[in-house]
Amino acid sequence: MSLAKATVLSTKNLPVVSLTRISFQCLAGAAGQVHTRNMGKLVGILVFVAVAFGIYYYAFKRMPSTDPGTAPTQAINLTGVRSDLLKIAQAERSNMALNSHCVELSELISNGSLVMNASGREGYTYEIRCNGDGGEFAVTARHAPAPEGSPIRYPILAVDQNMQIGEIQ
């Protein structure tokens, strides 16, 4: 009996730690890790959204336009107009080399020198001005004026026999 009594006495001197206290500490540590992980994910998502917005803003909202004072959405139309002007000028140069005289746009289309569905694009109309039979001509693309107070500007574009496209006033 004395041995059992000595064992009991020795266990009484040890510090007693409650299981409730140990599990609470483990749970508090685990909960802190979960909150830290969730906050890390939230910060990651916010950084991603900020970077995506920055790319969108600088790529689309601040996209340079092809001509000063025109809207970025006009860039596609103006590129098409420039392409048409070059096609018309090339057809006119070819016609002048073959026939030694300048002809109107309708004649270029009718004799097959130029393949176009219409004589304009997105409100622009094309016109060929011939300066005698000296080989000089100019193809002009004009658009109707923008409404009063509108920020949109429709430049008048022209190409000459040297295949140089420019804006005219």
C-alpha positions as CSV (number, residue, x, y, z in Angstrom):
1,M,0.0,0.0,0.0
2,S,2.7,2.4,0.7
3,L,4.0,2.1,-2.8
4,A,0.6,3.1,-4.2
5,K,0.4,6.0,-1.8
6,A,3.8,7.2,-2.9
7,T,2.8,7.1,-6.5
8,V,-0.3,9.2,-5.8
9,L,1.7,11.7,-3.9
10,S,4.2,12.1,-6.7
11,T,1.5,12.7,-9.2
12,K,-0.1,15.4,-7.0
13,N,3.1,17.5,-7.3
14,L,2.9,17.6,-11.1
15,P,1.2,20.5,-12.7
16,V,-2.2,19.6,-14.0
17,V,-3.2,20.9,-17.4
18,S,-6.8,20.8,-18.4
19,L,-7.7,19.2,-21.7
20,T,-10.1,22.1,-22.3
21,R,-7.3,24.5,-22.1
22,I,-5.1,22.5,-24.6
23,S,-7.9,22.1,-27.1
24,F,-8.7,25.8,-26.9
25,Q,-5.2,26.8,-27.6
26,C,-5.1,24.4,-30.6
27,L,-8.3,25.8,-31.9
28,A,-7.2,29.4,-31.4
29,G,-4.0,28.7,-33.4
30,A,-5.9,26.8,-36.1
31,A,-8.5,29.6,-36.4
32,G,-5.8,32.2,-36.7
33,Q,-4.2,30.2,-39.5
34,V,-7.5,30.0,-41.3
35,H,-8.1,33.7,-41.0
36,T,-4.6,34.5,-42.2
37,R,-5.1,32.1,-45.2
38,N,-8.4,33.8,-46.1
39,M,-7.0,37.3,-45.8
40,G,-4.1,36.2,-48.1
41,K,-6.5,35.0,-50.7
42,L,-8.6,38.2,-50.4
43,V,-5.5,40.4,-50.8
44,G,-4.4,38.3,-53.9
45,I,-7.8,38.8,-55.5
46,L,-7.7,42.5,-54.8
47,V,-4.2,42.8,-56.4
48,F,-5.4,40.8,-59.4
49,V,-8.4,43.1,-59.9
50,A,-6.3,46.2,-59.6
51,V,-3.8,44.9,-62.2
52,A,-6.6,43.9,-64.5
53,F,-8.2,47.3,-64.2
54,G,-4.9,49.0,-64.9
55,I,-4.4,47.0,-68.0
56,Y,-7.9,47.7,-69.2
57,Y,-7.6,51.4,-68.5
58,Y,-4.2,51.9,-70.2
59,A,-4.9,49.5,-73.1
60,F,-8.4,50.6,-74.0
61,K,-9.4,53.9,-72.4
62,R,-6.1,55.6,-73.2
63,M,-5.6,54.0,-76.5
64,P,-4.0,56.4,-79.0
65,S,-6.1,57.3,-81.9
66,T,-4.8,57.4,-85.4
67,D,-5.7,61.1,-85.9
68,P,-5.7,63.8,-83.2
69,G,-9.2,64.8,-82.2
70,T,-10.9,61.6,-83.4
71,A,-12.4,58.9,-81.2
72,P,-10.6,55.6,-80.8
73,T,-13.5,53.8,-82.3
74,Q,-12.9,55.7,-85.5
75,A,-9.5,54.2,-85.9
76,I,-10.8,51.1,-87.7
77,N,-12.9,53.2,-90.1
78,L,-10.1,55.6,-90.9
79,T,-7.7,52.6,-91.5
80,G,-10.3,51.2,-94.0
81,V,-10.6,54.7,-95.7
82,R,-6.8,54.9,-96.1
83,S,-6.8,51.4,-97.5
84,D,-9.5,52.3,-100.0
85,L,-7.6,55.5,-101.0
86,L,-4.5,53.5,-101.7
87,K,-6.5,51.0,-103.8
88,I,-8.1,53.8,-105.8
89,A,-4.8,55.6,-106.4
90,Q,-3.1,52.4,-107.5
91,A,-5.9,51.7,-109.9
92,E,-5.7,55.3,-111.2
93,R,-1.9,55.0,-111.7
94,S,-2.4,51.7,-113.6
95,N,-5.1,53.2,-115.8
96,M,-2.9,56.2,-116.6
97,A,-0.1,53.9,-117.5
98,L,-2.3,52.0,-119.9
99,N,-4.6,54.7,-121.3
100,S,-2.5,57.9,-120.8
101,H,-5.4,59.8,-119.1
102,C,-7.1,60.2,-115.8
103,V,-10.7,58.8,-115.3
104,E,-13.4,59.2,-112.7
105,L,-14.0,56.6,-109.9
106,S,-17.1,55.2,-111.6
107,E,-15.2,54.5,-114.7
108,L,-12.4,52.7,-112.8
109,I,-15.1,50.5,-111.2
110,S,-17.0,49.9,-114.4
111,N,-13.9,48.9,-116.5
112,G,-12.7,46.5,-113.8
113,S,-9.6,48.3,-112.8
114,L,-10.9,48.7,-109.3
115,V,-13.1,46.3,-107.3
116,M,-15.2,48.1,-104.8
117,N,-18.7,47.4,-103.6
118,A,-19.5,51.1,-103.0
119,S,-18.1,54.5,-103.7
120,G,-17.6,55.2,-99.9
121,R,-17.1,53.7,-96.5
122,E,-18.8,54.6,-93.1
123,G,-20.0,58.0,-94.3
124,Y,-16.9,58.8,-96.3
125,T,-17.2,59.4,-100.0
126,Y,-14.4,59.3,-102.5
127,E,-13.6,61.7,-105.3
128,I,-10.8,61.7,-108.0
129,R,-9.6,65.1,-109.2
130,C,-7.5,65.0,-112.3
131,N,-5.0,67.8,-113.2
132,G,-4.8,67.4,-116.9
133,D,-3.2,64.5,-118.6
134,G,0.2,65.1,-117.0
135,G,-0.2,62.2,-114.7
136,E,-1.2,64.2,-111.7
137,F,-4.3,63.3,-109.7
138,A,-5.6,63.4,-106.2
139,V,-8.1,61.0,-104.5
140,T,-10.0,62.7,-101.7
141,A,-12.2,61.1,-98.9
142,R,-14.7,63.4,-97.3
143,H,-17.2,62.9,-94.6
144,A,-20.2,65.0,-93.7
145,P,-19.5,67.4,-90.9
146,A,-20.0,66.2,-87.3
147,P,-23.1,67.6,-85.5
148,E,-22.6,70.9,-83.7
149,G,-20.9,70.5,-80.3
150,S,-19.8,66.9,-81.0
151,P,-16.3,66.0,-79.9
152,I,-15.9,63.7,-83.0
153,R,-13.9,65.1,-85.9
154,Y,-14.0,63.6,-89.4
155,P,-10.7,64.4,-91.1
156,I,-10.5,64.9,-94.9
157,L,-8.0,62.5,-96.3
158,A,-6.3,62.6,-99.6
159,V,-3.7,60.6,-101.6
160,D,-1.8,61.8,-104.7
161,Q,0.0,60.2,-107.6
162,N,3.0,59.6,-105.3
163,M,0.9,57.4,-103.1
164,Q,1.3,59.7,-100.1
165,I,-1.7,59.9,-97.8
166,G,-2.3,63.0,-95.8
167,E,-5.0,65.1,-94.1
168,I,-6.1,68.2,-95.8
169,Q,-7.9,71.2,-94.3
